Amino acid sequence: MISIDPVFLGLATLGMANFVMLNKISKEHRKKRHLVAKLTRITLFPVKSMRGVDVKEAECTYTGLRAGGFRDRCFMVTDSKYDFVSARKISKMSTIVAHVKDGQIHLSAEGSEPISVPLLVKLDQRIIPVLVWMEELEAVDCGDEVAGWLSKVLQRDGLRLVYHAEHMRKRRCDVAFQDGLPFMLLSEESLVDLNARLKKPVSMNNFRPNLVVEGCDAFDEDVWDKIYIGDVEFFNIKPCQRYRPLPKDAPQYWVDNPLFGINLTAVKPGVVHVGDPVFVTRK
């Protein structure tokens, strides 16, 4: 019969008890809300791949941001077959300014006359199928005039502008023209860390986040689980994979696996304001 030293047994029992307690404390600590940052910027992109519009406050819905009478990425440029075209293919798209005013979206580009397109969908407009990442959803074509303007400005034949109204069929994750999820968040500190590794700094606009925060450690957002801003509760779905070409002097691990920022969904919709504190739980 094996004899067990009672002191050893007691220490083992105590160690197991401490492990269980520390593990419980660790889990409770991760579930506790921590004040980590503040919201410094809110950006909506009326047209996918074109310049964004900064706002002071916005409604966060299940399908993305809404402010000033328009929604994030409710317009999109396509080819003649209605497959999406982005700045990954035509980099000049990111220089076109898009803003919404008086029920119209106004597009302007250097060296060209601006053009305006109504936001409202007419009852007689034909709903058409369009593609984003090989997923089909519904939209309406905004007409030949703006199509001609885009083709001329971007020097590419056959371009069309399409609009997705809220009642139309969406894609998976209940999104329209976003790449995959309704929101993207990035911290100022993560950008500072990246720029410290580059010979030529890049701006926040290169990464097109909807929500920018400041006050946390670099890349701390990667381990956030739930994010609370204003009266909105977000859930961190995954890191955001970067498809845009990175600078040639980017670190090798960025070239091999470029993840930057996090993609979110709204668990509890509401309104956020610039300056709102950011509370999180951790994974």
C-alpha positions in Angstrom: 0.0 0.0 0.0 1.4 3.4 -1.0 1.9 5.8 1.9 1.2 9.4 1.1 2.8 12.1 3.2 0.0 14.1 4.8 2.0 17.3 4.5 2.4 16.7 0.8 -1.3 15.8 0.5 -2.2 19.0 2.3 0.0 21.1 0.1 -1.4 19.5 -3.0 -4.9 20.1 -1.8 -4.1 23.7 -0.9 -2.4 24.2 -4.3 -5.4 22.9 -6.2 -7.7 25.0 -4.1 -5.6 28.1 -4.9 -5.5 27.2 -8.6 -9.3 26.9 -8.7 -9.7 30.2 -6.8 -7.2 32.1 -8.9 -8.8 30.7 -12.1 -12.2 31.9 -10.8 -10.8 35.3 -9.9 -9.1 35.5 -13.4 -12.4 34.7 -15.1 -14.3 37.2 -13.0 -11.6 39.8 -13.7 -11.9 39.2 -17.4 -15.7 39.5 -17.2 -15.5 42.8 -15.3 -15.8 46.0 -17.2 -12.7 48.0 -17.4 -12.4 51.7 -18.5 -9.7 51.5 -21.2 -10.0 54.4 -23.6 -12.3 57.1 -25.1 -13.9 57.4 -28.5 -12.1 60.0 -30.5 -13.5 59.6 -34.0 -16.6 58.3 -35.7 -16.5 57.9 -39.5 -19.1 56.8 -42.0 -18.3 55.9 -45.6 -21.3 56.7 -47.8 -19.7 55.0 -50.8 -17.6 51.9 -50.4 -13.9 52.7 -51.0 -14.4 56.5 -51.2 -13.5 59.1 -48.6 -15.3 59.0 -45.2 -17.3 61.6 -43.4 -16.5 62.3 -39.7 -19.4 62.9 -37.4 -19.8 63.9 -33.8 -22.4 61.2 -33.0 -24.0 58.3 -34.8 -26.6 55.6 -34.3 -25.2 52.1 -34.2 -27.6 49.6 -35.7 -27.4 45.9 -36.3 -26.3 46.7 -39.9 -23.8 49.5 -39.2 -23.6 53.2 -38.6 -26.3 55.7 -39.4 -26.0 59.5 -39.2 -27.2 62.6 -41.1 -29.8 60.7 -43.0 -27.5 58.1 -44.5 -26.0 54.7 -43.7 -22.4 53.5 -43.8 -21.5 52.0 -47.2 -25.0 52.2 -48.6 -23.6 53.0 -52.1 -21.1 51.0 -54.1 -19.3 51.1 -57.4 -19.6 48.0 -59.6 -18.4 46.8 -63.0 -20.8 46.3 -65.9 -21.8 42.9 -64.5 -22.7 44.4 -61.1 -19.8 42.8 -59.2 -18.3 45.2 -56.7 -15.2 47.3 -57.5 -13.1 48.7 -54.7 -9.9 50.8 -54.1 -8.0 47.5 -54.1 -8.5 47.5 -57.9 -8.8 51.2 -58.6 -6.8 53.1 -55.9 -8.0 56.5 -57.2 -11.4 55.7 -55.7 -10.2 56.6 -52.3 -9.6 60.2 -53.4 -13.2 60.8 -54.4 -15.1 62.9 -51.8 -18.6 61.7 -51.0 -20.9 63.6 -48.6 -24.7 63.6 -48.0 -26.8 66.8 -47.9 -30.4 67.7 -48.6 -31.4 64.1 -49.5 -28.6 63.7 -52.1 -25.2 62.2 -52.2 -22.6 64.6 -53.7 -19.5 63.2 -55.3 -16.5 65.4 -56.2 -13.0 64.7 -57.6 -10.1 66.9 -58.4 -10.3 68.2 -62.0 -13.9 67.2 -62.5 -17.3 68.9 -62.0 -19.2 67.5 -59.0 -22.3 65.4 -59.4 -25.3 64.6 -57.1 -27.4 61.5 -56.8 -30.8 61.3 -54.9 -30.9 59.1 -51.9 -34.5 58.0 -52.3 -35.4 54.9 -54.3 -38.1 55.5 -56.8 -41.0 53.1 -56.9 -40.4 52.3 -60.5 -36.7 51.5 -60.1 -35.9 48.0 -60.9 -34.2 46.0 -58.1 -31.2 44.1 -59.4 -28.8 41.5 -57.9 -25.3 42.7 -57.2 -22.2 40.9 -55.8 -19.9 41.5 -52.9 -17.2 38.9 -52.4 -19.4 36.5 -54.5 -22.4 37.0 -52.2 -25.6 38.2 -53.8 -27.8 41.0 -52.5 -30.2 43.5 -53.8 -29.7 47.1 -55.0 -30.8 49.7 -57.5 -28.8 51.2 -60.3 -28.3 55.0 -59.9 -28.3 55.8 -63.6 -26.2 56.5 -66.6 -25.2 60.0 -65.7 -23.3 59.2 -62.5 -22.0 56.0 -64.2 -20.5 58.1 -67.0 -19.0 60.4 -64.4 -17.3 57.6 -62.5 -16.0 56.0 -65.7 -14.5 59.3 -66.7 -13.0 60.2 -63.4 -11.6 56.7 -62.7 -10.7 56.1 -66.4 -12.4 52.7 -66.4 -15.2 51.8 -68.8 -18.5 50.2 -67.7 -18.6 51.4 -64.0 -21.9 51.7 -62.3 -23.1 53.2 -59.0 -25.6 51.2 -57.0 -27.6 51.9 -53.9 -28.9 49.5 -51.2 -32.1 50.6 -49.4 -32.8 49.2 -45.9 -35.7 47.1 -47.0 -33.7 45.2 -49.6 -32.1 41.8 -49.2 -28.8 41.8 -47.4 -25.9 39.4 -47.1 -24.7 37.2 -44.3 -24.2 38.9 -40.9 -27.0 41.3 -42.0 -24.7 43.6 -43.9 -24.9 45.3 -47.3 -21.7 46.6 -48.9 -19.3 46.3 -46.0 -16.6 43.7 -46.5 -18.1 41.3 -44.0 -19.1 42.9 -40.6 -20.9 46.1 -39.7 -18.1 47.9 -37.7 -14.3 48.2 -37.6 -12.5 49.7 -34.6 -8.9 50.7 -34.2 -6.8 52.4 -31.5 -4.6 55.4 -32.0 -1.9 53.6 -30.1 -1.8 50.7 -32.5 -1.3 53.1 -35.4 1.5 54.8 -33.5 3.2 51.5 -32.9 2.9 50.6 -36.6 4.3 53.9 -37.7 7.3 53.5 -35.4 8.2 50.5 -37.5 7.9 52.2 -40.9 10.1 54.6 -42.7 7.1 56.5 -44.1 4.2 56.9 -41.7 0.7 56.0 -42.7 -2.5 57.7 -41.6 -5.7 56.3 -40.0 -7.4 56.9 -43.3 -5.4 54.1 -44.8 -7.4 51.6 -42.7 -10.8 53.1 -42.8 -12.1 52.3 -39.3 -15.6 53.4 -38.2 -14.6 53.9 -34.6 -11.2 55.2 -33.4 -10.3 55.1 -29.7 -7.4 56.5 -27.7 -5.9 55.8 -24.3 -5.2 52.0 -24.3 -2.0 50.1 -25.0 -1.1 49.3 -28.6 -3.0 46.3 -29.9 -5.0 46.0 -26.7 -8.2 46.0 -28.7 -7.2 42.6 -30.1 -8.1 40.9 -26.7 -11.3 42.8 -26.0 -14.4 40.7 -25.8 -17.4 43.0 -25.3 -17.0 46.8 -25.8 -19.4 49.3 -24.3 -19.5 52.8 -25.8 -22.3 55.2 -25.0 -25.4 53.0 -24.7 -24.1 50.5 -27.3 -22.8 47.1 -26.6 -20.5 45.6 -29.2 -19.0 42.2 -29.5 -15.5 41.6 -30.9 -15.9 39.0 -33.7 -12.4 38.8 -35.1 -9.2 40.7 -36.1 -9.6 42.7 -39.3 -7.6 41.2 -42.1 -6.0 43.9 -44.3 -6.4 43.4 -48.0 -5.0 46.8 -49.1 -1.4 46.7 -50.2 0.9 47.6 -47.3 4.0 49.8 -47.5 7.0 48.0 -49.0 8.9 48.6 -45.7 6.2 47.0 -43.5 7.5 44.4 -41.0 7.6 40.8 -42.4 4.9 39.6 -40.0 2.6 42.3 -41.4 3.3 41.0 -45.0 2.6 37.4 -44.0 -0.4 38.0 -41.8 -1.7 41.5 -42.0 -4.2 41.9 -39.2 -5.0 45.3 -37.9 -8.0 46.5 -35.9 -11.1 44.5 -34.9 -14.4 43.8 -36.6 -17.5 44.2 -34.4 -21.2 43.6 -34.3 -23.7 45.5 -32.2 -25.3 43.3 -29.6 -27.3 46.2 -28.2 -27.9 49.1 -30.7 -27.8 52.7 -29.6 -26.0 56.0 -30.0 -22.3 56.8 -29.6 -20.7 60.3 -29.3 -17.1 61.4 -29.8 -15.6 61.6 -26.3 -17.6 58.7 -24.9 -15.6 56.5 -22.5 -14.9 53.0 -23.7 -15.4 50.1 -21.3 -14.5 46.5 -22.2 -14.4 43.0 -20.9 -11.5 40.8 -22.0 -11.3 37.4 -23.7 
